[in-house]
Amino acid sequence: MREQWRGFRLLVSTAVRTDPWRTFGLVLEPIGRLAWPLAGLWLSFLTDGVLQDRGNLIVAGIIGLLAGVVGNWGISLCGNMMRITLSEKVGFAFDREITRLTADLPGLDHHERADYQDRLELLRQSQGALGGAMNSLINSVANVVGGAGVIVMLVVVHPLLLVLVLFALPAIPVARLEQRWNKQAEEESATPSRQARHLRRLAYDRGAGMEIRVFGLQEELRARSREAWRTARRPAVRAAWRRDLAHGIQEIVYALAFVAAIGFVLWRATRGQSSVGEVVMAVYTCARVQQVVWAIHGVARLGQSLRAAGRMLWLRDYAATADARRSGRAPEQSIADGIVFENVSFRYPGTERWILRGMSLHIPAGGVVALVGENGAGKSTLVKLLARMYEPTEGRILVDGVDLAELDVDAWRERLSAAFQDFAKFELVAQQTVGVGDLSRLDDEAAVTAALDRAGAADVVPKLPQGVASQLGSSWEDGVDLSTGQWQKLALGRALMREAPLVVFFDEPTASLDAPTEHALFERYTEASRAGAARGMITVLVSHRFSTVRSADLILVIDDGRIAELGSHAELMEIDGLYAELYTLQARSYA
Ligand SMILES: Nc1ncnc2c1ncn2[C@@H]1O[C@H](COP(=O)(O)OP(=O)(O)OP(=O)(O)O)[C@@H](O)[C@H]1O
């Protein structure tokens, strides 16, 4: 209940903040609904006036009816227009907030955890409900006001007719059930509709296009996507069937009571206990009791908006918790001693498997450390911890004795630079594709040229039709596409844009380059890192090529999340363990 109240407050406060005048204007609409029950009264005046030849009753009836119809029409017309505009504005406001909150999250959990993905999927699906929330709310309030008016009129006609309202009450448990069925359907459809969207995106994805065609996967993808949509739709269809069935039963019960009520009114009339006008009013009012049912259903439908608001609140709370990581101190200008891993263990949030286990090591300031190990050993995970995409599950990472968790996450990231195997293809002009590596020098051509030079990527730009001003990406007008290796080289240039990083990561950024080129490049980076040694810059290399990493100051061999061996190339060869074995194996196969 408390959550629903929070959701309700969120919806109303967002509407008031987005468009206060329209929100307050809408409050008038429920008052207009009072015209409906009152119409019974005017009809009875008109009927009795005509039958008894009483002009004043006829005039009052006609004026009342006209005023009610015109007033209600006017209010509904203005209300409708206001509601449409308000719904759109509120929808956009939530849309913007969802985009901002998810883009600003400091970590990666929401991209990688299935339960978070499902919640975000539900939130995306219910964005319409958030926009239309004020619509549902005003409709519900209007129906409740109208329903209350009907109840008053029933008492005026004959208090016994209130029994009819009792027959409208089963709408309450039906509405509760409807809410439960809808919620269940929404939750059941989250994963399959995410799958369906993924498959559809894959079918259009340019990167996957070649493989899809070579392996003839088009029909397979379409079929899987269709099946996923069907699975996603099924719970909603089931819920709709149940709802229609429950409504049907409830309406039949109510119809029987309605017939009995009309019989009662007519019976009174035959005994001379009520006038024809009162009969008309009674019939009209009894027919309007259905409005009480609508009111109840309207409130139930509001539940969908409240659930959507609840998900929005979850995102806000989650973002606020994540934001707490932004409140720490800024890192020092340089690293004096180094980075220490103090018994660090890690498992991805929401999973049980330990990915890193009991890691303790000292990475000296100004050093180049290479991480090697088999696929899935935990190398990239270690990089993610250093970049604070995640926090260690156990243990601490210390930078010159200060716990990394105590540093402001954004300030720490400003002192990092990185090139990854899964590099981003920013389809901007070449200058900016590289320049985003240091936003403050986005359009500084000299800086970009120097960075590309350091990255061994100076050959990419001269081949472009308009040099650094060339638009990248063939889907844009005059855009040019690059080979994977060229994209990768620009990503490397991006990684070398920042002037004074404290830590630079190269996480297999040269996987699609040949071994000698990678070797030459890493030699360069290692040299460049010596230049940053004065401020204690640490370079972290991840590579599967042992010839590349041999010049690193420290080589960390990771095996199944644990440190298997640690030392320089010469030391590790001396030990004659796993590293020496793999190194010799690789050297032999390249020979
Ligand atoms: N987001 C995630 N959630 C759960 N498990 C994950 C996630 N990311 C990676 N893993 C698991 O963590 C383990 C280590 O992955 P990691 O990417 O660190 O390995 P790696 O040594 O870099 O491998 P590679 O050489 O193939 O790049 C793998 O078993 C992987 O399945």
Ligand as a Chemical Component Dictionary entry (heavy atoms), coordinates in Angstrom:
data_LIG
# 
_chem_comp.id                   LIG 
_chem_comp.type                 NON-POLYMER 
_chem_comp.pdbx_formal_charge   0 
_chem_comp.three_letter_code    LIG 
# 
loop_
_chem_comp_atom.comp_id 
_chem_comp_atom.atom_id 
_chem_comp_atom.alt_atom_id 
_chem_comp_atom.type_symbol 
_chem_comp_atom.charge 
_chem_comp_atom.model_Cartn_x 
_chem_comp_atom.model_Cartn_y 
_chem_comp_atom.model_Cartn_z 
_chem_comp_atom.pdbx_ordinal 
LIG N1  N1  N 0 28.251 -10.052 -16.586 1  
LIG C1  C1  C 0 28.593 -11.267 -16.226 2  
LIG N2  N2  N 0 27.785 -11.984 -15.443 3  
LIG C2  C2  C 0 28.128 -13.217 -15.060 4  
LIG N3  N3  N 0 29.271 -13.835 -15.406 5  
LIG C3  C3  C 0 30.117 -13.169 -16.187 6  
LIG C4  C4  C 0 29.828 -11.858 -16.659 7  
LIG N4  N4  N 0 30.856 -11.440 -17.413 8  
LIG C5  C5  C 0 31.751 -12.461 -17.430 9  
LIG N5  N5  N 0 31.302 -13.479 -16.701 10 
LIG C6  C6  C 0 32.016 -14.762 -16.435 11 
LIG O1  O1  O 0 33.226 -14.456 -15.793 12 
LIG C7  C7  C 0 34.236 -15.336 -16.235 13 
LIG C8  C8  C 0 35.479 -14.524 -16.540 14 
LIG O2  O2  O 0 35.195 -13.688 -17.634 15 
LIG P1  P1  P 0 36.264 -12.657 -18.196 16 
LIG O3  O3  O 0 35.618 -11.900 -19.290 17 
LIG O4  O4  O 0 36.824 -11.909 -17.061 18 
LIG O5  O5  O 0 37.357 -13.659 -18.756 19 
LIG P2  P2  P 0 38.666 -13.339 -19.612 20 
LIG O6  O6  O 0 39.792 -13.978 -18.891 21 
LIG O7  O7  O 0 38.769 -11.889 -19.908 22 
LIG O8  O8  O 0 38.339 -14.168 -20.924 23 
LIG P3  P3  P 0 38.719 -13.868 -22.465 24 
LIG O9  O9  O 0 40.174 -14.207 -22.595 25 
LIG O10 O10 O 0 37.898 -14.859 -23.193 26 
LIG O11 O11 O 0 38.396 -12.463 -22.787 27 
LIG C9  C9  C 0 33.697 -16.096 -17.419 28 
LIG O12 O12 O 0 33.466 -17.418 -17.005 29 
LIG C10 C10 C 0 32.390 -15.435 -17.741 30 
LIG O13 O13 O 0 31.424 -16.386 -18.064 31 
# 
loop_
_chem_comp_bond.comp_id 
_chem_comp_bond.atom_id_1 
_chem_comp_bond.atom_id_2 
_chem_comp_bond.value_order 
_chem_comp_bond.pdbx_ordinal 
LIG N1  C1  SING 1  
LIG C1  N2  SING 2  
LIG C1  C4  DOUB 3  
LIG N2  C2  DOUB 4  
LIG C2  N3  SING 5  
LIG N3  C3  DOUB 6  
LIG C3  C4  SING 7  
LIG C3  N5  SING 8  
LIG C4  N4  SING 9  
LIG N4  C5  DOUB 10 
LIG C5  N5  SING 11 
LIG N5  C6  SING 12 
LIG C6  O1  SING 13 
LIG C6  C10 SING 14 
LIG O1  C7  SING 15 
LIG C7  C8  SING 16 
LIG C7  C9  SING 17 
LIG C8  O2  SING 18 
LIG O2  P1  SING 19 
LIG P1  O3  DOUB 20 
LIG P1  O4  SING 21 
LIG P1  O5  SING 22 
LIG O5  P2  SING 23 
LIG P2  O6  DOUB 24 
LIG P2  O7  SING 25 
LIG P2  O8  SING 26 
LIG O8  P3  SING 27 
LIG P3  O9  DOUB 28 
LIG P3  O10 SING 29 
LIG P3  O11 SING 30 
LIG C9  O12 SING 31 
LIG C9  C10 SING 32 
LIG C10 O13 SING 33 
# 
